[in-house]
Amino acid sequence: MPKIQLSVEINGSPERIWGIIIDPSLAPKMIPDVISATTDRSGGVVEIGCVWTLVAKIVRRKVKLVTEAIEVVPYQKLVIKITPGGIFKTFVSRFELEPTKKGTTVMEKVEYSTDNLGGSLSALLVNRHTKRNIIQGLSNLKELVELQELED
């Protein structure tokens, strides 16, 4: 089962970062291969059981991924899992936010297993693709948080 753990220092508050990671409209800007995202909740409320439905492209295939929040500590921790089916047998992603003197450290830990994809080459491509999306996702999160407003 592949495990990926990455962290990034972001010049922004946990509240600002939290607002971005829970906003489904920003998922396509943050995660490279997400085409669209919707949630079953409105008003920026995230609690255990909250569901996001993502449409993504993975290894030249359009896939629907249904995720559910399984642990929520506002401004500190968000743990989501992808419901079984599709290309992932299991998938759990943990975001942990820790304030620092300069901003916030964001750590993402991901553990997953792929379903039977028709051979090791397909699994290798999905693993490479997934890791690339996680790395780029954290980089994009940092960029979104640190964007400066234009002055008039």
Number of C-alpha atoms within 10 A of each C-alpha: 9 12 14 14 15 13 16 16 18 24 19 18 18 23 13 14 22 20 16 18 15 17 18 19 14 17 21 17 16 23 20 17 22 21 16 16 19 16 19 11 12 9 6 13 12 20 16 14 14 17 21 21 17 22 18 20 14 17 14 7 8 13 16 19 21 19 21 20 20 17 17 18 13 16 18 16 18 23 19 22 21 22 16 15 13 15 18 17 14 16 20 19 22 20 21 20 26 15 17 14 7 11 14 21 20 22 18 22 16 21 15 19 17 20 14 13 14 8 8 10 10 14 17 13 12 19 18 12 14 19 16 14 18 21 18 16 20 21 17 16 21 19 14 17 17 14 10 8 6 5 4 3
